[in-house]
Amino acid sequence: MEDITHREIYDRLIAVENKVDSLDQKTDEVVKAFGAAKGAFLVLEMIGKVAKPILWVVGLGTIFVAIWERIKLH
């Protein structure tokens, strides 16, 4: 087994710390991206909840206009 100096151990430790810091930063970016995606899906869900009643109102309005036009023609 070869002798390893304290300096070599220290240099390896610094290299490992740099890799851990890099991974931590990348992980933080991924977590932020998932958070943003979660927010986007919440907005889409809210739009969907609002769109259903609006579509019902538009549909009923269209039916009313069609009936009204039919009555006007006769």
Secondary structure as GFF3:
##gff-version 3
##sequence-region A 1 74
A	DSSP	alpha_helix	6	73	.	.	.	ID=ss1
###
